[in-house]
Amino acid sequence: MTATTQDLGAHPAPDAHTARAATPVDTSLVLRILVLSTFVVILNETIMVNAIPRLMREFAVPATSAQWLSTAFMLTMAVVIPATGWFLQRVRTRTAYALAMGLFLTGTALAAAAPTFPVLLGARVVQAGGTAVMMPLLMTTMMTLVAPKDRGRVMGNVTLVMSVAPALGPAVSGLLLQLGSWRLIFAVVLPIAGVTGLLGMRALVDIGEPSSTRIDLPSVVLSAFGFGALVYGLSGLGDGGRASHSVPPALVTAVGVVALAGFAVRQVRLQRGKGPLLDLRTLTFGPFTVALALMCTAFMAMMGAMILLPLYLQDVLHLSTLSTGLLLMPGGLAMGVLGPVVGRAYDRLGAPRLVAPGAVVMAATLALLTRVTPQTSPWLVLADHVVLMVSLAMIFTPVFTSGLSVLPPHLYAHGSAVLGSLQQVAAAAGTAVVVSVMAGRTATAAEAGASPLVALSDGIRWGFGVGAVLAVAAVGIAFAVRTPTLPDGGQQPH
């Protein structure tokens, strides 16, 4: 959050036919507003982690129900994001911003005053709807306003807030829970979000002209059902036997895959006529598809590690929730601080020289985590986590920037929506695979006579092993990344 005007990009992109001429002050101001707003809404995504046990006691709900406060958030994001490609082309920037912040503020206020668990769950869904609009809005506006030669630096600052916010979430919630009720979590966020929203509506300007394309309702239904069923089914597979389901998660996952196949077929047909809900022509650009594959694989490995580390620190090493949040915070902060540095390096060197070493280091750090035991020092875990986050910074900033840069301007919104949608699927898939392997190995070790602590530690090591295998796959994809040819025929500067 300390980026200078120059860091946020003082040069508008040369795509004059898609964006109104923006002065350097306009560009910097617009990006600052959107970056700050995105920071606030993403902070909320992880700020509930430590509150689950207290909510279980207060509302007398089981863990499987309380976990829906996180699952429903992810599910809503997966359902809403695919439609943002059409939505952001249909409405003005200020309208999209007002809707995003309005939903987020409404959800936060409802959550702070929620008298029952269902009301709190509904409030989280409303919050997630606002977050789902804000993230693609930031990415699309950045790609429209910022010249290709400056995108690495600007994306570095976007990475800063998008990584620092999740890292701060658990630590902030741990501190607030030490001070008082879980309602403080929402009561503190609400005025910050309100002030940010008011400043944004006063200073934000409209970028580009909205189109008049009509929405295809069958596409909306197929998208919502497909992405929703896929994320829900994968999340159910990731319960690791901790919950019973009236419908098998594997069946729900299969139904989601079939619905998404139907959605993809319909989008291809609509591309020849009135226009698709989510334009899949983005996938015809090779560098974008490679970047998408690398992002999904690395995100699966990262989410697996993010699920396992708190479990290991709290249930194996017996650290408190606050200590766990504080121990994991330096890694997130390191990733955020390094974001602008990686962005500037991307502008000079291009993507291949960054993502390949980053993927190799990611694989090495996850491999080291397969050696943890109940006697491992938390300081060693801290050091490994910091290096892991640094390696991810070397991957995500170049991948997002190079992938979106090859798209023509009219596909920026759709490219951002594709990235955001598959990011949610990758998060659910990574969690499902890692937790399922961990739970299965833990049960096997317990049946063989291991103590509960030793069995859980063994299961967690196997879970980290899955992350390491995914990271090795990411290494192979990373070596396929090339410096892209831009839509205007030039090449990314390096």
N, C-alpha and C positions, 0 to 999 in steps of 0.2 A: 504493500500500500504506500510505498515511498517513491513511486515512479515519477520522474520528471516529465515536463511537457514534451521534451524531445524523445524520451523513452516511449511515450504513448503514440508516437508517430505524428509528425507535423506536416506530412505530405499526403494529400488525398490521392487515391488511386486514379489512374488515367481513364477509368471507365466512365466517361462523362455522360454516355447515353443511358446509364443505369443509376447514376447518383447525381444529385444536384451538386454544383460546385461548392466545395466546403473550404473555408479559410482555414489556416493552420490552427487558429484559436478554436474554431468549431470542431475540428477533428479531435483535438486533445480533450476538449470539454465533454464531447459526446462519449468518448471512450472512458474517461474517468468516471462519469456517472454510471455507465453500464458495468464497469469493473467493480465499483463499490457496491452496487446493488447485487451483483452476482455473488460477491463475497458474503453478503448478509444472508442470502437465501441458501447458499451452499453450506455455510456454518450450521444452519438448522438441520441439515441432512444427517449429521453425525452427533448432534448435541444431545440426542435422546438416549445414547448408548448406555450410559451409567444409571439412568433413571428406571430401567426396566424392573429391577427387583423391588424398588419402592412402590412403583405403580401396581405391581402384582399384589402387594400387601394392602394398599389403600383401596383398590377396587375389587379385591378378592377374586382375581382372575388367574388362571394357570399360565405357566410360561408360554405355552403354545399360543394362547390368545394375546398375551402381551407382546409377543414377537411380531404380531401383525402391525404394530406401530412402525416397524421398519419395513416389513414385507409390503404393506399397502402403499408406502411411499414409493418404493421401487416399482411396484406394479403400476401405479398411476403414471409415473414417469414413462414407463414403457408404452403405455396406451396413448398418452398425449403427444409425445415427441414426434411420432411419424406424421401427425397432421400439421406440425409447425412449418414444414416446408411450404405447404399451400398457404397456411395462415399468414406467414410473414410476407408473402408476396401479395396477399389480398388486402392487408390493412397498413396504415401508416405506422411509423416507428413509435410515435407517442402513444398511439392507441394500443399497440402491443405491449409497450412498457407499462401503461396504466393498468391493463388487464393483469399482467404478471404480478405487479406489486399489490394491486387490489386484492387478488386472490390470496397472496401470501399474507398480507395484513389481516384479512378476514379470518383465515385459518389460524393465525397466531393468536388473535384475540379470542376466538372460540376455544382454542386449546387452553389458554390461561384460565378461562372461567368454566371449563368443562365439568359438569356435575356428575357425569357418568362416563364409563369407559367407551361406550359406543359413540358418544359425542366427541370424545378425544380422538378416537380413531377417524371419525369423519373430518375433524379439523386437520388431521395430518394429510388426508387425501386432498383437501382444498389447498393446503400449503404446497404439496407436491405439484399440483396443477400450475401454480405460479412459477415454481422452480423450473418446470418443464418448458415453459415459454421463455424464461429469462436466459437460459444457457444458449440455445440456438440464436436468440436475438443478439447476444454479445458477439458470437462467432461470425454471424452473417454480416453485421454492421462493420466489424473489424476488417473482414475481407473486402467489403465494398469501399471503405474509406482509405485504407492504407495501401500505399504503393508496394509492389512486390519486393523491392529492395529493402524495405523497412519491416516486412511482416515478421521476420524472425525475432527482431527486438521486441516488437509489440506483443507477439504471441508469448514471449518469455515472461512479460509482465502479467498476461492473462494466466499463464501457468502458475505464477507466484500466488495469486489469490485463490486459484482453484485447488492448490495443494495445501496452502497454509490454513484455509478455512476448515477442511476436514481434520487436519492435525490438531487444530485448536478446539474442535468440538468436544471431544471426550474430556479434555482437561478443564475446559470452561464449565461443563456440566458437573464434573466432579467437585469443583470449587463451590458452585452454587448450591449443590446438594449438601455440602458441608455447612453452608450458611443457613439453610432453611428448606422450605417446601419445594417439591418438583415444579410447582407453578412459577417459581422464580425464573426457570429456564425460558419460559415464554414471556414473562413480564419484563425481563431485561431486553430480549430481542425486539419486542413490540415497538418501543419508542425509537430505537435505533433504525428499524426498518421504516417507521413512519417519517422520520426526519429525512432519511435517504430518499424515500418516495416523493416527498414534497419538493426537495431540491431538484430531483430529476424532472418532475413535471414542469418546474419553472424554467429550467435551463436546457432541457433536451429539445432537439430539433428533428424534423422529419427528414429521413434520408431516402431519396428516390421516390418514384411514383408507384402507387399500388396498382396491381392488375385487376381485371374484372372476371377472372376465371371462376367458374362455379364448382362447388365441392361435389364429389361423387360419393353419394351415401353408401352404396355397396362397398366401396373401398374403405370407408370409415369403419363399417361393421367388421369387415374382414381383418383390417389392421388391428382394431381394438381386441377382437377375439383372438387373433393369431398371436400378437405380441403379449397380450395379457395371459393367455393360456400357457404360452411357452415360459414366461418368467415365473408364473405361479407353479407350473409343474416342476421346473428346475429347482425352485425354492423348496418345494415339497420333497424332492429327492435329496436335497441338502439338509433335511431335518435329522438325518442320521438315525431314524428310528425313534426320535423323541416325540413324535406326534402321530396320531391315528388319522386317517383320511377316509372319508366316505367314498371318494373316487380315487383310484390309484394315481399318484403323481406321474407315473410313466405314461398312463393313458392320456392324462391332460396334456403332457408334453407332446405326445404324438399328434393329438388333435390340433395343438398350436402349430406344429410343423405343417400339417395339411392345410390349415387356414392361411398360413403365410405363403404357401405355394400358390394357393388360389389368389391371394392378394398380389403376388408378383406377376402372375399371368394377366390379371386385370390391368395392372399398371402399364405393362408392355402394350396392351391393346389401346389404352387411353392415350399413350404417347403419340398415337397416330391421329388422334382426334381432339377432344376438348381439353385435354391436359390431365395428367395423373395427380393423385393425392401426393405421392412420393415418387419423384422422377428417378427411375432406375438407370437412366442413361449415364448417371454419375459413375456406374460400375463399368462403363465401356472405356474409361480413362485408366490405363494400366497403373500409373503411379498412385492414383487414388485407391485402387483396389488393393495394391500391395500395402499401402499405408494402413488401410482398413484392417487387413489381415494381421498386420503386426500389432496394431493398437488392441485388437480383440484378444490376441494371444497373450500379450504382455499384461493386459488388464485382468485376464483370468488368473494369471500367476500372482499378480499384485493383490487381488481381492482374496485369494486363498490365503496368502500370508497375513493379510489384515484381519481375517477371521481367526486364524490360529494363534497369532501372537498374544492378544489379550487373554485367550483361553489358557495358553501356556503360562503366562506371567501370573495370572490370578489363581488358577487351579493346580498348577504344578509348583510354581515358586512361591505361591501364597502372598502375592503383593496385593495391596488395596486397589480399588478402582481408581482413586486419585493418583496413586503412585504409578499405576499402569499408564494412565493418560499422560502424566508428566514424562514418563520414560520414553513414550512413543512420540512425544512432541518434537524433540530435536530433529528427528528424521524428516518429518513433514516440513519443518522450518528450513532445513537444509535444502530440500527439494525446491521450496518456494524461492529462497534467496538465490539459488543457482539458476532459476528459470531465466531471468534477464541475461545472465552470463551465457547460458546455452543459446539463447535467442540471438545474441550478437555473434556468437561463434557460427551459428547456422547461416547468418547473412554473409559471413566471410568464406565458410568452408563447404556449405551445402549439407544435405542430410546424411549421405553415406558415411562420412568420416566421424559422425557422432553416434548414429544409432547402432552400428555394428559393435564398437567398443562397449556401449551402454548395455547391449543385450548380453554380451559375454560376462560383464561384471554382474549383471542381474542373475544370471545362471550360477555364477560362482557363489554369490552371497546366499542364494536359496539352498544351494548344495551344503553350505556350512551349517545352515539351520537344521539339516537332517541329523546333526550330531548332538543336538541339545539333550540334556538329561536333567533330572531333579537337582543335580549338584552344579549345574552351569551357572556362572555368575551373571546377574542381570546386566552388568556393565558390558559383558561380551555381546549380549543380545542388543543392547543399545548401540554399540559400535557397528554391528552387522546391519542393523536396521537403518542407520544413517547412510551407510554405503549403498544399501539397496535403494533408498530413496534418491540418492544422487544418480544412480544408474538409470532410474526411471525418468528423471529429469532430462537425461541425455537422449531418451527415446521419445517421450511424449511431445515435447515442444517441436522438434524437427518433423515428427510424423504428422501431427495436426497441420502444421504450416505447409509442408511440401504436398501433402495429399489434397488439401483444399485449393492450393495455388494453381493446380493444373486445370481446374474446372473453369468454364466460362462463367461470367458474372451472373447470368440468369439461373445457374445451377448452384450458386453459393448456399442459398437457404436449404435446398434439397440435400446438398452434401452434408451440411451441418446436422440436418435431421437424421440422415442415414448413420452418421457417426454417433450421434446421441442415442438413437434407438439400439444399435448393436452394442453400444457400451453397456446399456442396462442388461441386455441378454448375456453379454460376456460376464458381467458381475454375478448374475444368477447362476450361470453355468460353472464358473470358477468356484463359487461357494459350494454348489451342489456336489461337484466331483471331489473336492478336497475334503469336505465334511463327511461325505459318504465313505471315502477310503479311511479316514481317521476313525470313524465310528466302527467300521468293520474290523479294522486291525485292533482297536481297543478291546472289542468283544472277544476276538480270537485270543489275544494275550491273556485276558482275564480267565477264559476257559482253560488255558494252559497252566493256570495257577499263579499268575503274576498278581501282585497287590494292585488295588485300584489306582494308586499313584503311578506305579511303574507301567501299568497297562495303558493309562491315558498318555503318559509321556511317549510310549512306543507308538501309539496311534498318531500323535501329533507329529512325530518324526516322519512317519509314512505320508502324512498330509503334506508336509514340506517337500517330501520327495516328489509328489505329484506336481507341486509348483515348480520344482527344479526341472522336471521333464518338459513342462510347458515352456519354461524359459529357454531350454535347449532348442525347442521348435522355433521360438522367437528369434534365436540366433540365426537359424537357417533363413528365415524370412528377411531378417535385417540385411543380410548380404545381397538380397535381391533389390534393395532400395537403390534407386538411381536419382541423380540430379534431374528434376523434371524439366521438360519443355513447356513453357508457359503458353496460355491461349493466344498471346499476341505473336508467337513464333520465337520469342527469345528464350533464354535459359535463366534459371534461378541463379542470382549472383553468388559467387563463391571465390 
